[in-house]
């Protein structure tokens, strides 16, 4: 990966709708070599997909909740079952297995407290959990989908 690849990645992760000619011009290439580089980055999985980012707030999802879960058990079957169970909820937009005091962290988007309560009851229903703690975000200070590139 060279500086031109990094420049292409920076441009497309800020605006995936940029025209190929605009990207090529900004990185100092003609269209064909720029297109080849983008294709190579896609084939290698560096560019994994192109999406539209939606405004959760404008869609009525004004509440962000971070849910921390302690596993009920630590065997493979339970872990697989819980991963499938929690991943199935549309409200769960991020889901991580963690080190430390809690085993899992879920980022949940809902419209209000009643919606969260409904989600919570479905999450804990029928699954053996040791502990569940929820924290409600009061303000989003930074949000980015951009991956840092300076280390490359």
Secondary structure, 3 states (H helix, E strand, C coil): CCHHHHHHHHHHHHCCCCCHHHHHHHHCCCHHHHHHHHHHHHHCCCCCCCCCCCCCCCCCCCEEEEEEEEECCCCHHHHHHHHHHHHCCCCEEEEEECCCCCCEEEEEEECCHHHHHHHHHHHHCCCCEEEEEEEECCCCCCCCCCCCCCCC
